[in-house]
Amino acid sequence: MDIERISQLAAEQVGKVVIGKQAQIKLALCCLFARGHLLIEDLPGMGKTTLSHALAQVMGLSYRRVQFTSDLLPADILGVSIFKSETQQFEFHQGPIFSQIVLADEINRASPKTQSALLEAMEERQVTIDGITHPLDEPFFVIATQNPLHQSGTFPLPESQLDRFLVRIKLGYPSHDAERDMLLQAGSVNVSDLPVCITPEQLQQVQAAVRDVTVTDELIAYLLKLVQESRDNADFAMGLSPRASKAILHTAKAWALMNGRNYVTANDLQAIFPAVTEHRLSQQANYGESEQAKTLLGLVEPI
């Protein structure tokens, strides 16, 4: 299977509805190939929901969208057991979490209690209701969108929740030419019209291939230096966790496969590093949030 070719094809198809954002689309695909969950943070109207729906479409995965609001309850996501008088037993009714791709739209508008309902699903790919464990579909991904915290009605995601997202991306405003193209072709391409480029079976093969990508001892040493610098440097209020170390390495492996190689280079690690670490790093006010990962990369000499 030519992973480089099918990833390029998928990115091209998604790019028909999310115009001018090929770098972000490629990172999103890399996240799913690495079997991770994706956080998209930006202002309303930037195409976050469109991107998530398009990813599900080109991969042929089942897709459910949950609009997170302040009154949303955990049972609205996970499901609920209802007593049936006919059988004198409780019957479990599945919630929207039982889908291959779940879009948690505007996740930070829900209360912390509701946000935490996703923790078990994201980490263990199962949910426990009334003491009974229910496995989730495979493959399973959570794609969450988040509005900036300065907007009204938002609750910040706790660090434990943020750490479960493998990659965070920001779409940003389109360029002049990209927005012009978007306006000219408005309505001509629908997400539902995009072809399936990667079947669920092929996706699972890609995920298995990621584990077999070669990593040298020198690259591991470089990664460990970056992680240790984040923990020792006083400019960082919170360093990268062991889970973050594994996330960086696994995502770099997926990125290497998408670029036609079965081994990881320092360039692969540097390419995915900001998207994997920015939401995990907490800094003092010395640097702006968007400069966290770049600052850390500049402090460690590459191999």
N, C-alpha and C positions, 0 to 999 in steps of 0.2 A: 504494500500500500504506500503510495506516494503522499506522505503527510504534508510535505511542503506544498504540493499542487492543490490538494483539497482544502488546505487552510487558506491559500490565496483565493481560491474560487469562492469559498464561504465569505471571506472578507469583501470580495468584490460585490457579491450579492447584497450583503448587509449595507454596503456603501451606497447602494442605489436608493435607500430610504433614509440613511443617516449620512448625509453628503459632507465630504471634506474632513472626515474624522477617522482616516484609515489607521493612524497610530493608536487611537483609543479602541477601535474595533479589534485590532490585532491583539492588544493587551487583554481585551475581554475574552477573545477566543482562547488565548493562552491560559487564562484563568480556568476556563471550563475544561481544557485539555488536561490541566494539572489537577482536576477533580476538586476545584476550590469554589468558594462562594464569592460573589462579586458585589461591591458597593459602588454605586454611581452617585456622586455628589455634585449638585449644581443648582442653579436657579430654576424655577418652574419654566416650562416651555422650551427647554434646551434639547429635547429628544431622548430623555432617559428611558421613558416607557417604550418608545418606538424601538430603541436599540435592544431592549430586553426581549420584546416580542419578535423582532427580526432574528435574534440569535436562536430562539426556540424554533422558529419556522425553518431556518436553513438546516437545522439538525434533526428535524422531524420529531421533536419531543413534545409531550403533552405540556400545556401551559395554563396556569391559573394566576389571576391577579387579585391581590388583596389590598384594598385601600385602607391604610392605617389612619385611624382617627383617635381622638382623645377618649371616646367611649367604646372602642374596640376591646373585646375580652379575649383571653387566651382560648376559650372554647370556640370562638368564632374562627380561629385559625386551625386548631388541632382537631376539633370535633367534640361530640358530646354523647354520653350514654343516656338513652331514653327508655323509660320503663314501658313495656308493652303489656297491656292488661290481658291480651289474648293468650300470651305465652307465660305470663307472670315472670318475665325475665327482662333484664336490661339489654338493649340492642344498641351497638355502637354505630353512630352515623359519622362517617369520615368528614373532616374539614378540608379546606383547600390545600393544606400542607401535603396532602396525598396526591402529588403531581410531580412530574419530572423536573420542571422548572416552575418555581414559585416566585412571582414578583411581589415583594413587600414594598408597595408604593408609598413613598413618604413615611418611611419607617420611624423617623424621629418625631412624628406627630402623635404617636401612641404613647401610653404611659410606660414607665419602666417595667411594670409587672407584665404587660402584654409583650413588650420587646423580649423579655427573658423567656417567653414561651418558645422562642425559636432556638434556644441554646442547645438543648438535647438533640433536636432535629439536625442542626448544622454540624454538630460534633460527631454524633453517633449514628446519624441517618436512621433514627427511630424516634417514636414518641411513646410516652407511657401515660395511659389514661386509666384511672381507677385501679392502679396496680397491674394493669395488663400492658405489655409492650407490643407495639405495632410497628413492624418494619416499613420503611418508606420505599418508594419506587427507585429503581436503578436505571440509568444514572439519576442522581438527585442534586439539584442546585438551587440555592437561594440567590436571587438577584434583588438587591434592595436599592431603592433610591432615597436620597436624603437631601432635604433643603438646608441651606446655610442656617447656622444656629442663631444668627441675629434676627431671623424672621420670627414673627409672632406665632405662638402655639406650638413650639418645638421643644422636645426633651432631648438632652444630649445622650448619645449612646454610651453606655459604660465601657470601660476598657476591656472587660471580659467579652463583650459583644463585638467590639471592633476587632479584637484579636482573632475572631473566628472568620473574618472576611479575608480571603487570601489576597485579593487585589482591590485597590480603590482607584477609580479613575474620575476625572472631571472632563466634561465635554467642552465647556466654554462657548463663547459666541463663535459663529461660523465666520469664515473670511468673506470678503465682499463677493468674490467670484462664486464661492460655494453657496452663499445665500441667494445670489442671482439664479444659479442653476436650480436651487430648490423651488424658487417662486415660478420659474418657467415650466417646470415639470410637475407642479402641484397637482395631485390627484391622478397622475398618469401611471404611477407605480404604487401598488398597495402591498403592505407587508404580507398579506395572505396569498399574494401572487408569486412570492419568491419561491424558487425551487429548493427542494431538499438536496443539500450538497454533501452532507455527512449523515449517514444513518445512525441510529442509536447503537447498533452493533459495531459499526466502524469507530464510533466515538469511544466505546469501551476498549477497542483494540488500541487506539491511540493512547488512552490512559494507561494501559498496560505497558505500552512501549516506552512511556516516559520513565518508568521505574528502571529500565535497562540502559538508560543513557549514561555514558562514561563520565566520571568526574575525577580529575587528578588530585593528588595530595597537595600540590601547590595551590590549586584553586580552593580547596577546603581551608588551607592555611590563610588565604586572602579573605575568605568569608569570615573566618573566626576573628581575624584582626578587626574587621569592620564591626562585628558584633561586640567585641571587647571594648573597642573605642567608644561605642554608644553607651556602655555601662560605666566606663571610667571617666569620661569627659564630663566636667561639671556643667557644661552648657546644656546637657541633656538631662532633664528631670527624671526621665524613665528610660532605661536602656531596652534593647531588643531581647525578647524572651527566647528560650530554646524553641518554642513553637514557631517564632519568627525565623529563626535560623533554618529550620526545616522548610518553611514556606519559601524562603528565598531560593534555596537549592532546588526544590521541586519545580518552582516556576521557571527557573533558569534552564532546567532540563527540557521543559515543554517548549520554551522559546528556541532552544537549539534545534529541536525536532522540526519546528515550524520553519526554520531556516535551512533545512536539508542536512543537518549534521546529527550524528549519534554521540557527540561528545560536547561538553560545555566549555566555553572560553570565558575569559574575563569580560569580554564585550557583552556576552549574553547576560552575565550577572549584573553588569552596570545598566543594561537596557531596561531590566525589569525592577531594579532596586527601588527607585522612587515609588512606583505603584504598589509595591509590596510592603514598604516600610513607613511611608509618610503618616498613615493613620495609626501606626503603632508607637511612633516616637512622640514623646511629650517634652517640649523644650521650654526653657525660660524665654524671656522676651528678647534675647539677643538676636534671634533670627525670626523671619516670618515663617509661617507654617509651610509654604510652598518650597522653602529652601532647606528644609530639614535633611532630606536624603542627600541632596547635592552637597551640603556642607559636610556630611559624614563621609561621602565618597572622596571629597577633597582632602580629608585628614589622613587617609591611609594610602600608602604607595601601592599601586596595582602591581600584579606579578608580571 
